[in-house]
């Protein structure tokens, strides 16, 4: 973030971009979305909503063990990640993941790393990440085109999150 801001300032100071051009280049929708999701994430923790969702998740898969919980959290993250930005997805799912890990009395490290991997797996829709949306017009892609390569990549990311992450970060 710091390097990006420094580069943006350098572009303006060196005259490559005017202040107006730089201002127009800011995605205000993303700024507002991230600000709102930070507030939502905090509210989920403060109101106990994250604990309630985690309770239901643990009730659903708790007897099957930590790998089943990890799979459930990864699938929840993947579904959200196709509809909203990956950062917003992570901000929503992290409090749920931490609460669920605490309920099962396992380390939060593999659960959080799995959320990180799953949140990055936003390949199935053009609205999932700004990069997907940016290439849609110039590439003349349709909504369904994202599934062709996105589904195999998504499957790989889920496999890494559920199978490899717990090998590196133990429960």
Phi and psi in radians as a Rosetta constraint file:
Dihedral C 1 N 2 CA 2 C 2 CIRCULARHARMONIC -1.144 0.35
Dihedral N 2 CA 2 C 2 N 3 CIRCULARHARMONIC -0.758 0.35
Dihedral C 2 N 3 CA 3 C 3 CIRCULARHARMONIC -1.101 0.35
Dihedral N 3 CA 3 C 3 N 4 CIRCULARHARMONIC -0.693 0.35
Dihedral C 3 N 4 CA 4 C 4 CIRCULARHARMONIC -1.113 0.35
Dihedral N 4 CA 4 C 4 N 5 CIRCULARHARMONIC -0.759 0.35
Dihedral C 4 N 5 CA 5 C 5 CIRCULARHARMONIC -1.145 0.35
Dihedral N 5 CA 5 C 5 N 6 CIRCULARHARMONIC -0.712 0.35
Dihedral C 5 N 6 CA 6 C 6 CIRCULARHARMONIC -1.105 0.35
Dihedral N 6 CA 6 C 6 N 7 CIRCULARHARMONIC -0.730 0.35
Dihedral C 6 N 7 CA 7 C 7 CIRCULARHARMONIC -1.127 0.35
Dihedral N 7 CA 7 C 7 N 8 CIRCULARHARMONIC -0.726 0.35
Dihedral C 7 N 8 CA 8 C 8 CIRCULARHARMONIC -1.098 0.35
Dihedral N 8 CA 8 C 8 N 9 CIRCULARHARMONIC -0.749 0.35
Dihedral C 8 N 9 CA 9 C 9 CIRCULARHARMONIC -1.117 0.35
Dihedral N 9 CA 9 C 9 N 10 CIRCULARHARMONIC -0.703 0.35
Dihedral C 9 N 10 CA 10 C 10 CIRCULARHARMONIC -1.097 0.35
Dihedral N 10 CA 10 C 10 N 11 CIRCULARHARMONIC -0.695 0.35
Dihedral C 10 N 11 CA 11 C 11 CIRCULARHARMONIC -1.066 0.35
Dihedral N 11 CA 11 C 11 N 12 CIRCULARHARMONIC -0.682 0.35
Dihedral C 11 N 12 CA 12 C 12 CIRCULARHARMONIC -1.274 0.35
Dihedral N 12 CA 12 C 12 N 13 CIRCULARHARMONIC -0.803 0.35
Dihedral C 12 N 13 CA 13 C 13 CIRCULARHARMONIC -1.116 0.35
Dihedral N 13 CA 13 C 13 N 14 CIRCULARHARMONIC -0.591 0.35
Dihedral C 13 N 14 CA 14 C 14 CIRCULARHARMONIC -1.477 0.35
Dihedral N 14 CA 14 C 14 N 15 CIRCULARHARMONIC -0.039 0.35
Dihedral C 14 N 15 CA 15 C 15 CIRCULARHARMONIC 1.428 0.35
Dihedral N 15 CA 15 C 15 N 16 CIRCULARHARMONIC 0.166 0.35
Dihedral C 15 N 16 CA 16 C 16 CIRCULARHARMONIC -1.183 0.35
Dihedral N 16 CA 16 C 16 N 17 CIRCULARHARMONIC -0.672 0.35
Dihedral C 16 N 17 CA 17 C 17 CIRCULARHARMONIC -2.212 0.35
Dihedral N 17 CA 17 C 17 N 18 CIRCULARHARMONIC 2.575 0.35
Dihedral C 17 N 18 CA 18 C 18 CIRCULARHARMONIC -1.463 0.35
Dihedral N 18 CA 18 C 18 N 19 CIRCULARHARMONIC 2.907 0.35
Dihedral C 18 N 19 CA 19 C 19 CIRCULARHARMONIC -1.073 0.35
Dihedral N 19 CA 19 C 19 N 20 CIRCULARHARMONIC -0.683 0.35
Dihedral C 19 N 20 CA 20 C 20 CIRCULARHARMONIC -1.117 0.35
Dihedral N 20 CA 20 C 20 N 21 CIRCULARHARMONIC -0.727 0.35
Dihedral C 20 N 21 CA 21 C 21 CIRCULARHARMONIC -1.125 0.35
Dihedral N 21 CA 21 C 21 N 22 CIRCULARHARMONIC -0.727 0.35
Dihedral C 21 N 22 CA 22 C 22 CIRCULARHARMONIC -1.118 0.35
Dihedral N 22 CA 22 C 22 N 23 CIRCULARHARMONIC -0.731 0.35
Dihedral C 22 N 23 CA 23 C 23 CIRCULARHARMONIC -1.096 0.35
Dihedral N 23 CA 23 C 23 N 24 CIRCULARHARMONIC -0.743 0.35
Dihedral C 23 N 24 CA 24 C 24 CIRCULARHARMONIC -1.163 0.35
Dihedral N 24 CA 24 C 24 N 25 CIRCULARHARMONIC -0.441 0.35
Dihedral C 24 N 25 CA 25 C 25 CIRCULARHARMONIC -1.353 0.35
Dihedral N 25 CA 25 C 25 N 26 CIRCULARHARMONIC -0.188 0.35
Dihedral C 25 N 26 CA 26 C 26 CIRCULARHARMONIC -1.372 0.35
Dihedral N 26 CA 26 C 26 N 27 CIRCULARHARMONIC 2.288 0.35
Dihedral C 26 N 27 CA 27 C 27 CIRCULARHARMONIC -1.503 0.35
Dihedral N 27 CA 27 C 27 N 28 CIRCULARHARMONIC 1.603 0.35
Dihedral C 27 N 28 CA 28 C 28 CIRCULARHARMONIC -1.148 0.35
Dihedral N 28 CA 28 C 28 N 29 CIRCULARHARMONIC -0.518 0.35
Dihedral C 28 N 29 CA 29 C 29 CIRCULARHARMONIC -1.051 0.35
Dihedral N 29 CA 29 C 29 N 30 CIRCULARHARMONIC -0.752 0.35
Dihedral C 29 N 30 CA 30 C 30 CIRCULARHARMONIC -1.163 0.35
Dihedral N 30 CA 30 C 30 N 31 CIRCULARHARMONIC -0.732 0.35
Dihedral C 30 N 31 CA 31 C 31 CIRCULARHARMONIC -1.050 0.35
Dihedral N 31 CA 31 C 31 N 32 CIRCULARHARMONIC -0.808 0.35
Dihedral C 31 N 32 CA 32 C 32 CIRCULARHARMONIC -1.163 0.35
Dihedral N 32 CA 32 C 32 N 33 CIRCULARHARMONIC -0.711 0.35
Dihedral C 32 N 33 CA 33 C 33 CIRCULARHARMONIC -1.068 0.35
Dihedral N 33 CA 33 C 33 N 34 CIRCULARHARMONIC -0.826 0.35
Dihedral C 33 N 34 CA 34 C 34 CIRCULARHARMONIC -1.134 0.35
Dihedral N 34 CA 34 C 34 N 35 CIRCULARHARMONIC -0.731 0.35
Dihedral C 34 N 35 CA 35 C 35 CIRCULARHARMONIC -1.066 0.35
Dihedral N 35 CA 35 C 35 N 36 CIRCULARHARMONIC -0.747 0.35
Dihedral C 35 N 36 CA 36 C 36 CIRCULARHARMONIC -1.160 0.35
Dihedral N 36 CA 36 C 36 N 37 CIRCULARHARMONIC -0.679 0.35
Dihedral C 36 N 37 CA 37 C 37 CIRCULARHARMONIC -1.227 0.35
Dihedral N 37 CA 37 C 37 N 38 CIRCULARHARMONIC -0.574 0.35
Dihedral C 37 N 38 CA 38 C 38 CIRCULARHARMONIC -1.105 0.35
Dihedral N 38 CA 38 C 38 N 39 CIRCULARHARMONIC -0.728 0.35
Dihedral C 38 N 39 CA 39 C 39 CIRCULARHARMONIC -1.148 0.35
Dihedral N 39 CA 39 C 39 N 40 CIRCULARHARMONIC -0.730 0.35
Dihedral C 39 N 40 CA 40 C 40 CIRCULARHARMONIC -1.104 0.35
Dihedral N 40 CA 40 C 40 N 41 CIRCULARHARMONIC -0.743 0.35
Dihedral C 40 N 41 CA 41 C 41 CIRCULARHARMONIC -1.063 0.35
Dihedral N 41 CA 41 C 41 N 42 CIRCULARHARMONIC -0.797 0.35
Dihedral C 41 N 42 CA 42 C 42 CIRCULARHARMONIC -1.109 0.35
Dihedral N 42 CA 42 C 42 N 43 CIRCULARHARMONIC -0.738 0.35
Dihedral C 42 N 43 CA 43 C 43 CIRCULARHARMONIC -1.123 0.35
Dihedral N 43 CA 43 C 43 N 44 CIRCULARHARMONIC -0.642 0.35
Dihedral C 43 N 44 CA 44 C 44 CIRCULARHARMONIC -1.095 0.35
Dihedral N 44 CA 44 C 44 N 45 CIRCULARHARMONIC -0.661 0.35
Dihedral C 44 N 45 CA 45 C 45 CIRCULARHARMONIC -1.283 0.35
Dihedral N 45 CA 45 C 45 N 46 CIRCULARHARMONIC -0.813 0.35
Dihedral C 45 N 46 CA 46 C 46 CIRCULARHARMONIC -1.164 0.35
Dihedral N 46 CA 46 C 46 N 47 CIRCULARHARMONIC -0.624 0.35
Dihedral C 46 N 47 CA 47 C 47 CIRCULARHARMONIC -1.510 0.35
Dihedral N 47 CA 47 C 47 N 48 CIRCULARHARMONIC -0.209 0.35
Dihedral C 47 N 48 CA 48 C 48 CIRCULARHARMONIC 1.570 0.35
Dihedral N 48 CA 48 C 48 N 49 CIRCULARHARMONIC 0.053 0.35
Dihedral C 48 N 49 CA 49 C 49 CIRCULARHARMONIC -1.091 0.35
Dihedral N 49 CA 49 C 49 N 50 CIRCULARHARMONIC -0.683 0.35
Dihedral C 49 N 50 CA 50 C 50 CIRCULARHARMONIC -1.070 0.35
Dihedral N 50 CA 50 C 50 N 51 CIRCULARHARMONIC -0.729 0.35
Dihedral C 50 N 51 CA 51 C 51 CIRCULARHARMONIC -1.140 0.35
Dihedral N 51 CA 51 C 51 N 52 CIRCULARHARMONIC -0.696 0.35
Dihedral C 51 N 52 CA 52 C 52 CIRCULARHARMONIC -1.110 0.35
Dihedral N 52 CA 52 C 52 N 53 CIRCULARHARMONIC -0.795 0.35
Dihedral C 52 N 53 CA 53 C 53 CIRCULARHARMONIC -1.130 0.35
Dihedral N 53 CA 53 C 53 N 54 CIRCULARHARMONIC -0.718 0.35
Dihedral C 53 N 54 CA 54 C 54 CIRCULARHARMONIC -1.104 0.35
Dihedral N 54 CA 54 C 54 N 55 CIRCULARHARMONIC -0.695 0.35
Dihedral C 54 N 55 CA 55 C 55 CIRCULARHARMONIC -1.017 0.35
Dihedral N 55 CA 55 C 55 N 56 CIRCULARHARMONIC -0.820 0.35
Dihedral C 55 N 56 CA 56 C 56 CIRCULARHARMONIC -1.129 0.35
Dihedral N 56 CA 56 C 56 N 57 CIRCULARHARMONIC -0.689 0.35
Dihedral C 56 N 57 CA 57 C 57 CIRCULARHARMONIC -1.129 0.35
Dihedral N 57 CA 57 C 57 N 58 CIRCULARHARMONIC -0.765 0.35
Dihedral C 57 N 58 CA 58 C 58 CIRCULARHARMONIC -1.156 0.35
Dihedral N 58 CA 58 C 58 N 59 CIRCULARHARMONIC -0.685 0.35
Dihedral C 58 N 59 CA 59 C 59 CIRCULARHARMONIC -1.083 0.35
Dihedral N 59 CA 59 C 59 N 60 CIRCULARHARMONIC -0.645 0.35
Dihedral C 59 N 60 CA 60 C 60 CIRCULARHARMONIC -1.211 0.35
Dihedral N 60 CA 60 C 60 N 61 CIRCULARHARMONIC -0.754 0.35
Dihedral C 60 N 61 CA 61 C 61 CIRCULARHARMONIC -2.185 0.35
Dihedral N 61 CA 61 C 61 N 62 CIRCULARHARMONIC 0.027 0.35
Dihedral C 61 N 62 CA 62 C 62 CIRCULARHARMONIC -1.001 0.35
Dihedral N 62 CA 62 C 62 N 63 CIRCULARHARMONIC -0.674 0.35
Dihedral C 62 N 63 CA 63 C 63 CIRCULARHARMONIC -1.228 0.35
Dihedral N 63 CA 63 C 63 N 64 CIRCULARHARMONIC -0.370 0.35
Dihedral C 63 N 64 CA 64 C 64 CIRCULARHARMONIC -1.398 0.35
Dihedral N 64 CA 64 C 64 N 65 CIRCULARHARMONIC -0.168 0.35
Dihedral C 64 N 65 CA 65 C 65 CIRCULARHARMONIC 1.785 0.35
Dihedral N 65 CA 65 C 65 N 66 CIRCULARHARMONIC 3.111 0.35
Dihedral C 65 N 66 CA 66 C 66 CIRCULARHARMONIC -1.160 0.35
Dihedral N 66 CA 66 C 66 N 67 CIRCULARHARMONIC -0.535 0.35
Dihedral C 66 N 67 CA 67 C 67 CIRCULARHARMONIC -1.164 0.35
Dihedral N 67 CA 67 C 67 N 68 CIRCULARHARMONIC -0.652 0.35
Dihedral C 67 N 68 CA 68 C 68 CIRCULARHARMONIC -1.164 0.35
Dihedral N 68 CA 68 C 68 N 69 CIRCULARHARMONIC -0.704 0.35
Dihedral C 68 N 69 CA 69 C 69 CIRCULARHARMONIC -1.087 0.35
Dihedral N 69 CA 69 C 69 N 70 CIRCULARHARMONIC -0.763 0.35
Dihedral C 69 N 70 CA 70 C 70 CIRCULARHARMONIC -1.044 0.35
Dihedral N 70 CA 70 C 70 N 71 CIRCULARHARMONIC -0.782 0.35
Dihedral C 70 N 71 CA 71 C 71 CIRCULARHARMONIC -1.076 0.35
Dihedral N 71 CA 71 C 71 N 72 CIRCULARHARMONIC -0.755 0.35
Dihedral C 71 N 72 CA 72 C 72 CIRCULARHARMONIC -1.092 0.35
Dihedral N 72 CA 72 C 72 N 73 CIRCULARHARMONIC -0.763 0.35
Dihedral C 72 N 73 CA 73 C 73 CIRCULARHARMONIC -1.169 0.35
Dihedral N 73 CA 73 C 73 N 74 CIRCULARHARMONIC -0.688 0.35
Dihedral C 73 N 74 CA 74 C 74 CIRCULARHARMONIC -1.116 0.35
Dihedral N 74 CA 74 C 74 N 75 CIRCULARHARMONIC -0.760 0.35
Dihedral C 74 N 75 CA 75 C 75 CIRCULARHARMONIC -1.129 0.35
Dihedral N 75 CA 75 C 75 N 76 CIRCULARHARMONIC -0.702 0.35
Dihedral C 75 N 76 CA 76 C 76 CIRCULARHARMONIC -1.046 0.35
Dihedral N 76 CA 76 C 76 N 77 CIRCULARHARMONIC -0.782 0.35
Dihedral C 76 N 77 CA 77 C 77 CIRCULARHARMONIC -1.112 0.35
Dihedral N 77 CA 77 C 77 N 78 CIRCULARHARMONIC -0.756 0.35
Dihedral C 77 N 78 CA 78 C 78 CIRCULARHARMONIC -1.098 0.35
Dihedral N 78 CA 78 C 78 N 79 CIRCULARHARMONIC -0.733 0.35
Dihedral C 78 N 79 CA 79 C 79 CIRCULARHARMONIC -1.118 0.35
Dihedral N 79 CA 79 C 79 N 80 CIRCULARHARMONIC -0.858 0.35
Dihedral C 79 N 80 CA 80 C 80 CIRCULARHARMONIC -1.047 0.35
Dihedral N 80 CA 80 C 80 N 81 CIRCULARHARMONIC -0.686 0.35
Dihedral C 80 N 81 CA 81 C 81 CIRCULARHARMONIC -1.131 0.35
Dihedral N 81 CA 81 C 81 N 82 CIRCULARHARMONIC -0.336 0.35
Dihedral C 81 N 82 CA 82 C 82 CIRCULARHARMONIC -1.481 0.35
Dihedral N 82 CA 82 C 82 N 83 CIRCULARHARMONIC -0.274 0.35
Dihedral C 82 N 83 CA 83 C 83 CIRCULARHARMONIC -1.845 0.35
Dihedral N 83 CA 83 C 83 N 84 CIRCULARHARMONIC -0.557 0.35
Dihedral C 83 N 84 CA 84 C 84 CIRCULARHARMONIC -2.309 0.35
Dihedral N 84 CA 84 C 84 N 85 CIRCULARHARMONIC 3.010 0.35
Dihedral C 84 N 85 CA 85 C 85 CIRCULARHARMONIC -1.075 0.35
Dihedral N 85 CA 85 C 85 N 86 CIRCULARHARMONIC 2.703 0.35
Dihedral C 85 N 86 CA 86 C 86 CIRCULARHARMONIC -1.140 0.35
Dihedral N 86 CA 86 C 86 N 87 CIRCULARHARMONIC -0.568 0.35
Dihedral C 86 N 87 CA 87 C 87 CIRCULARHARMONIC -1.191 0.35
Dihedral N 87 CA 87 C 87 N 88 CIRCULARHARMONIC -0.777 0.35
Dihedral C 87 N 88 CA 88 C 88 CIRCULARHARMONIC -1.116 0.35
Dihedral N 88 CA 88 C 88 N 89 CIRCULARHARMONIC -0.679 0.35
Dihedral C 88 N 89 CA 89 C 89 CIRCULARHARMONIC -1.048 0.35
Dihedral N 89 CA 89 C 89 N 90 CIRCULARHARMONIC -0.848 0.35
Dihedral C 89 N 90 CA 90 C 90 CIRCULARHARMONIC -1.070 0.35
Dihedral N 90 CA 90 C 90 N 91 CIRCULARHARMONIC -0.713 0.35
Dihedral C 90 N 91 CA 91 C 91 CIRCULARHARMONIC -1.130 0.35
Dihedral N 91 CA 91 C 91 N 92 CIRCULARHARMONIC -0.535 0.35
Dihedral C 91 N 92 CA 92 C 92 CIRCULARHARMONIC -1.358 0.35
Dihedral N 92 CA 92 C 92 N 93 CIRCULARHARMONIC -0.745 0.35
Dihedral C 92 N 93 CA 93 C 93 CIRCULARHARMONIC -1.438 0.35
Dihedral N 93 CA 93 C 93 N 94 CIRCULARHARMONIC -0.491 0.35
Dihedral C 93 N 94 CA 94 C 94 CIRCULARHARMONIC -0.977 0.35
Dihedral N 94 CA 94 C 94 N 95 CIRCULARHARMONIC -0.856 0.35
Dihedral C 94 N 95 CA 95 C 95 CIRCULARHARMONIC -1.086 0.35
Dihedral N 95 CA 95 C 95 N 96 CIRCULARHARMONIC -0.597 0.35
Dihedral C 95 N 96 CA 96 C 96 CIRCULARHARMONIC -1.156 0.35
Dihedral N 96 CA 96 C 96 N 97 CIRCULARHARMONIC -0.786 0.35
Dihedral C 96 N 97 CA 97 C 97 CIRCULARHARMONIC -1.103 0.35
Dihedral N 97 CA 97 C 97 N 98 CIRCULARHARMONIC -0.747 0.35
Dihedral C 97 N 98 CA 98 C 98 CIRCULARHARMONIC -1.118 0.35
Dihedral N 98 CA 98 C 98 N 99 CIRCULARHARMONIC -0.773 0.35
Dihedral C 98 N 99 CA 99 C 99 CIRCULARHARMONIC -1.116 0.35
Dihedral N 99 CA 99 C 99 N 100 CIRCULARHARMONIC -0.732 0.35
Dihedral C 99 N 100 CA 100 C 100 CIRCULARHARMONIC -1.138 0.35
Dihedral N 100 CA 100 C 100 N 101 CIRCULARHARMONIC -0.716 0.35
Dihedral C 100 N 101 CA 101 C 101 CIRCULARHARMONIC -1.101 0.35
Dihedral N 101 CA 101 C 101 N 102 CIRCULARHARMONIC -0.708 0.35
Dihedral C 101 N 102 CA 102 C 102 CIRCULARHARMONIC -1.134 0.35
Dihedral N 102 CA 102 C 102 N 103 CIRCULARHARMONIC -0.674 0.35
Dihedral C 102 N 103 CA 103 C 103 CIRCULARHARMONIC -1.134 0.35
Dihedral N 103 CA 103 C 103 N 104 CIRCULARHARMONIC -0.628 0.35
Dihedral C 103 N 104 CA 104 C 104 CIRCULARHARMONIC -1.518 0.35
Dihedral N 104 CA 104 C 104 N 105 CIRCULARHARMONIC -0.022 0.35
Dihedral C 104 N 105 CA 105 C 105 CIRCULARHARMONIC 1.001 0.35
Dihedral N 105 CA 105 C 105 N 106 CIRCULARHARMONIC 0.817 0.35
Dihedral C 105 N 106 CA 106 C 106 CIRCULARHARMONIC -2.108 0.35
Dihedral N 106 CA 106 C 106 N 107 CIRCULARHARMONIC 2.881 0.35
Dihedral C 106 N 107 CA 107 C 107 CIRCULARHARMONIC -1.150 0.35
Dihedral N 107 CA 107 C 107 N 108 CIRCULARHARMONIC 2.438 0.35
Dihedral C 107 N 108 CA 108 C 108 CIRCULARHARMONIC -1.378 0.35
Dihedral N 108 CA 108 C 108 N 109 CIRCULARHARMONIC -0.270 0.35
Dihedral C 108 N 109 CA 109 C 109 CIRCULARHARMONIC -1.014 0.35
Dihedral N 109 CA 109 C 109 N 110 CIRCULARHARMONIC -0.913 0.35
Dihedral C 109 N 110 CA 110 C 110 CIRCULARHARMONIC -1.167 0.35
Dihedral N 110 CA 110 C 110 N 111 CIRCULARHARMONIC -0.555 0.35
Dihedral C 110 N 111 CA 111 C 111 CIRCULARHARMONIC -1.179 0.35
Dihedral N 111 CA 111 C 111 N 112 CIRCULARHARMONIC -0.776 0.35
Dihedral C 111 N 112 CA 112 C 112 CIRCULARHARMONIC -1.188 0.35
Dihedral N 112 CA 112 C 112 N 113 CIRCULARHARMONIC -0.672 0.35
Dihedral C 112 N 113 CA 113 C 113 CIRCULARHARMONIC -1.167 0.35
Dihedral N 113 CA 113 C 113 N 114 CIRCULARHARMONIC -0.644 0.35
Dihedral C 113 N 114 CA 114 C 114 CIRCULARHARMONIC -1.125 0.35
Dihedral N 114 CA 114 C 114 N 115 CIRCULARHARMONIC -0.670 0.35
Dihedral C 114 N 115 CA 115 C 115 CIRCULARHARMONIC -1.088 0.35
Dihedral N 115 CA 115 C 115 N 116 CIRCULARHARMONIC -0.726 0.35
Dihedral C 115 N 116 CA 116 C 116 CIRCULARHARMONIC -1.067 0.35
Dihedral N 116 CA 116 C 116 N 117 CIRCULARHARMONIC -0.827 0.35
Dihedral C 116 N 117 CA 117 C 117 CIRCULARHARMONIC -1.118 0.35
Dihedral N 117 CA 117 C 117 N 118 CIRCULARHARMONIC -0.797 0.35
Dihedral C 117 N 118 CA 118 C 118 CIRCULARHARMONIC -1.167 0.35
Dihedral N 118 CA 118 C 118 N 119 CIRCULARHARMONIC -0.628 0.35
Dihedral C 118 N 119 CA 119 C 119 CIRCULARHARMONIC -1.153 0.35
Dihedral N 119 CA 119 C 119 N 120 CIRCULARHARMONIC -0.467 0.35
Dihedral C 119 N 120 CA 120 C 120 CIRCULARHARMONIC -1.395 0.35
Dihedral N 120 CA 120 C 120 N 121 CIRCULARHARMONIC -0.134 0.35
Dihedral C 120 N 121 CA 121 C 121 CIRCULARHARMONIC -1.591 0.35
Dihedral N 121 CA 121 C 121 N 122 CIRCULARHARMONIC 0.915 0.35
Dihedral C 121 N 122 CA 122 C 122 CIRCULARHARMONIC -1.714 0.35
Dihedral N 122 CA 122 C 122 N 123 CIRCULARHARMONIC 1.346 0.35
Dihedral C 122 N 123 CA 123 C 123 CIRCULARHARMONIC -2.025 0.35
Dihedral N 123 CA 123 C 123 N 124 CIRCULARHARMONIC -0.205 0.35
Dihedral C 123 N 124 CA 124 C 124 CIRCULARHARMONIC -1.555 0.35
Dihedral N 124 CA 124 C 124 N 125 CIRCULARHARMONIC -0.269 0.35
Dihedral C 124 N 125 CA 125 C 125 CIRCULARHARMONIC -2.353 0.35
Dihedral N 125 CA 125 C 125 N 126 CIRCULARHARMONIC 2.655 0.35
Dihedral C 125 N 126 CA 126 C 126 CIRCULARHARMONIC -1.244 0.35
Dihedral N 126 CA 126 C 126 N 127 CIRCULARHARMONIC -0.353 0.35
Dihedral C 126 N 127 CA 127 C 127 CIRCULARHARMONIC -1.504 0.35
Dihedral N 127 CA 127 C 127 N 128 CIRCULARHARMONIC -0.075 0.35
Dihedral C 127 N 128 CA 128 C 128 CIRCULARHARMONIC -1.182 0.35
Dihedral N 128 CA 128 C 128 N 129 CIRCULARHARMONIC -0.672 0.35
Dihedral C 128 N 129 CA 129 C 129 CIRCULARHARMONIC -2.484 0.35
Dihedral N 129 CA 129 C 129 N 130 CIRCULARHARMONIC 2.695 0.35
Dihedral C 129 N 130 CA 130 C 130 CIRCULARHARMONIC -1.025 0.35
Dihedral N 130 CA 130 C 130 N 131 CIRCULARHARMONIC -0.611 0.35
Dihedral C 130 N 131 CA 131 C 131 CIRCULARHARMONIC -1.103 0.35
Dihedral N 131 CA 131 C 131 N 132 CIRCULARHARMONIC -0.735 0.35
Dihedral C 131 N 132 CA 132 C 132 CIRCULARHARMONIC -1.043 0.35
Dihedral N 132 CA 132 C 132 N 133 CIRCULARHARMONIC -0.763 0.35
Dihedral C 132 N 133 CA 133 C 133 CIRCULARHARMONIC -1.211 0.35
Dihedral N 133 CA 133 C 133 N 134 CIRCULARHARMONIC -0.645 0.35
Dihedral C 133 N 134 CA 134 C 134 CIRCULARHARMONIC -1.138 0.35
Dihedral N 134 CA 134 C 134 N 135 CIRCULARHARMONIC -0.601 0.35
Dihedral C 134 N 135 CA 135 C 135 CIRCULARHARMONIC -1.558 0.35
Dihedral N 135 CA 135 C 135 N 136 CIRCULARHARMONIC -0.161 0.35
Dihedral C 135 N 136 CA 136 C 136 CIRCULARHARMONIC -1.075 0.35
Dihedral N 136 CA 136 C 136 N 137 CIRCULARHARMONIC -0.882 0.35
Dihedral C 136 N 137 CA 137 C 137 CIRCULARHARMONIC -1.159 0.35
Dihedral N 137 CA 137 C 137 N 138 CIRCULARHARMONIC -1.024 0.35
Dihedral C 137 N 138 CA 138 C 138 CIRCULARHARMONIC -1.058 0.35
Dihedral N 138 CA 138 C 138 N 139 CIRCULARHARMONIC -0.548 0.35
Dihedral C 138 N 139 CA 139 C 139 CIRCULARHARMONIC -1.523 0.35
Dihedral N 139 CA 139 C 139 N 140 CIRCULARHARMONIC -0.049 0.35
Dihedral C 139 N 140 CA 140 C 140 CIRCULARHARMONIC 0.922 0.35
Dihedral N 140 CA 140 C 140 N 141 CIRCULARHARMONIC 0.692 0.35
Dihedral C 140 N 141 CA 141 C 141 CIRCULARHARMONIC -1.426 0.35
Dihedral N 141 CA 141 C 141 N 142 CIRCULARHARMONIC 2.588 0.35
Dihedral C 141 N 142 CA 142 C 142 CIRCULARHARMONIC -1.754 0.35
Dihedral N 142 CA 142 C 142 N 143 CIRCULARHARMONIC 2.904 0.35
Dihedral C 142 N 143 CA 143 C 143 CIRCULARHARMONIC -0.965 0.35
Dihedral N 143 CA 143 C 143 N 144 CIRCULARHARMONIC -0.749 0.35
Dihedral C 143 N 144 CA 144 C 144 CIRCULARHARMONIC -1.203 0.35
Dihedral N 144 CA 144 C 144 N 145 CIRCULARHARMONIC -0.374 0.35
Dihedral C 144 N 145 CA 145 C 145 CIRCULARHARMONIC -1.101 0.35
Dihedral N 145 CA 145 C 145 N 146 CIRCULARHARMONIC -0.490 0.35
Dihedral C 145 N 146 CA 146 C 146 CIRCULARHARMONIC -1.184 0.35
Dihedral N 146 CA 146 C 146 N 147 CIRCULARHARMONIC -0.437 0.35
Dihedral C 146 N 147 CA 147 C 147 CIRCULARHARMONIC -1.272 0.35
Dihedral N 147 CA 147 C 147 N 148 CIRCULARHARMONIC -0.501 0.35
Dihedral C 147 N 148 CA 148 C 148 CIRCULARHARMONIC -1.038 0.35
Dihedral N 148 CA 148 C 148 N 149 CIRCULARHARMONIC -0.853 0.35
Dihedral C 148 N 149 CA 149 C 149 CIRCULARHARMONIC -1.739 0.35
Dihedral N 149 CA 149 C 149 N 150 CIRCULARHARMONIC -0.438 0.35
Dihedral C 149 N 150 CA 150 C 150 CIRCULARHARMONIC -1.169 0.35
Dihedral N 150 CA 150 C 150 N 151 CIRCULARHARMONIC -0.679 0.35
Dihedral C 150 N 151 CA 151 C 151 CIRCULARHARMONIC -1.155 0.35
Dihedral N 151 CA 151 C 151 N 152 CIRCULARHARMONIC -0.792 0.35
Dihedral C 151 N 152 CA 152 C 152 CIRCULARHARMONIC -1.087 0.35
Dihedral N 152 CA 152 C 152 N 153 CIRCULARHARMONIC -0.688 0.35
Dihedral C 152 N 153 CA 153 C 153 CIRCULARHARMONIC -1.148 0.35
Dihedral N 153 CA 153 C 153 N 154 CIRCULARHARMONIC -0.731 0.35
Dihedral C 153 N 154 CA 154 C 154 CIRCULARHARMONIC -1.059 0.35
Dihedral N 154 CA 154 C 154 N 155 CIRCULARHARMONIC -0.750 0.35
Dihedral C 154 N 155 CA 155 C 155 CIRCULARHARMONIC -1.060 0.35
Dihedral N 155 CA 155 C 155 N 156 CIRCULARHARMONIC -0.719 0.35
Dihedral C 155 N 156 CA 156 C 156 CIRCULARHARMONIC -1.114 0.35
Dihedral N 156 CA 156 C 156 N 157 CIRCULARHARMONIC -0.771 0.35
Dihedral C 156 N 157 CA 157 C 157 CIRCULARHARMONIC -1.110 0.35
Dihedral N 157 CA 157 C 157 N 158 CIRCULARHARMONIC -0.707 0.35
Dihedral C 157 N 158 CA 158 C 158 CIRCULARHARMONIC -1.118 0.35
Dihedral N 158 CA 158 C 158 N 159 CIRCULARHARMONIC -0.745 0.35
Dihedral C 158 N 159 CA 159 C 159 CIRCULARHARMONIC -1.075 0.35
Dihedral N 159 CA 159 C 159 N 160 CIRCULARHARMONIC -0.754 0.35
Dihedral C 159 N 160 CA 160 C 160 CIRCULARHARMONIC -1.105 0.35
Dihedral N 160 CA 160 C 160 N 161 CIRCULARHARMONIC -0.789 0.35
Dihedral C 160 N 161 CA 161 C 161 CIRCULARHARMONIC -1.119 0.35
Dihedral N 161 CA 161 C 161 N 162 CIRCULARHARMONIC -0.688 0.35
Dihedral C 161 N 162 CA 162 C 162 CIRCULARHARMONIC -1.570 0.35
Dihedral N 162 CA 162 C 162 N 163 CIRCULARHARMONIC -0.623 0.35
Dihedral C 162 N 163 CA 163 C 163 CIRCULARHARMONIC -1.737 0.35
Dihedral N 163 CA 163 C 163 N 164 CIRCULARHARMONIC -0.699 0.35
Dihedral C 163 N 164 CA 164 C 164 CIRCULARHARMONIC -1.560 0.35
Dihedral N 164 CA 164 C 164 N 165 CIRCULARHARMONIC -0.692 0.35
Dihedral C 164 N 165 CA 165 C 165 CIRCULARHARMONIC -0.972 0.35
Dihedral N 165 CA 165 C 165 N 166 CIRCULARHARMONIC -0.794 0.35
Dihedral C 165 N 166 CA 166 C 166 CIRCULARHARMONIC -1.182 0.35
Dihedral N 166 CA 166 C 166 N 167 CIRCULARHARMONIC -0.302 0.35
Dihedral C 166 N 167 CA 167 C 167 CIRCULARHARMONIC -1.284 0.35
Dihedral N 167 CA 167 C 167 N 168 CIRCULARHARMONIC -0.659 0.35
Dihedral C 167 N 168 CA 168 C 168 CIRCULARHARMONIC -1.494 0.35
Dihedral N 168 CA 168 C 168 N 169 CIRCULARHARMONIC -0.770 0.35
Dihedral C 168 N 169 CA 169 C 169 CIRCULARHARMONIC -1.975 0.35
Dihedral N 169 CA 169 C 169 N 170 CIRCULARHARMONIC 1.871 0.35
Dihedral C 169 N 170 CA 170 C 170 CIRCULARHARMONIC -1.274 0.35
Dihedral N 170 CA 170 C 170 N 171 CIRCULARHARMONIC 2.618 0.35
